């Protein structure tokens, strides 16, 4: 079993598109250890996340997108849906990582960029 995280986490990842678009919503459900769906979450997007043609946008370089669910647990997965203004929805299964553990420490948002 993974360690229990706080009920709120930050989304991390990168987005690339073939055109101009904006991330407008993040929703999803964590997958619990028994394989069932946990309590759904909705992300709080503090400012527009614009994506330009072929340019990578790193979410940890933006104001944090916070998602909350009592069932979020490091070591498990979540089904995450990203809603874009033009492209519509993209749904994927993503791992939930603990940014305080070994290889994931460099993925934590910080005031200075990692090298």
Buried (B, 14 or more C-beta within 10 A) or exposed (E): EBEEBEEEBBBBBEBEBEEEBBBEBBBBBBBBEEEEEBEBBEBBBEEEBBBEEEEEBEBBEBBBBBBBBEBBBBBBBBBBBBBBBEBEEEEEEEEBBBBEEEEBEEBBBEEEEEE
